Amino acid sequence: MFAQMMIPHHQQVVEMSEVLLAKEGIPAQVVEFAQGVIVNCAPKLGRVQW
């Protein structure tokens, strides 16, 4: 149940990171963080969804 409740949260985190990466002039550290979020969260979403 908890995992299912976290799915929308993690989806939003991935979406926000993608939006951020589409912008120009973002500091390199922020870009690295957003890329890490996508790399770490996106695969987990596929495993949690039924």
Secondary structure, 3 states (H helix, E strand, C coil): CHHHHHHHHHHHHHHHHHHHHCCCCCCHHHHHHHHHHHHHHHHHHHHHCC
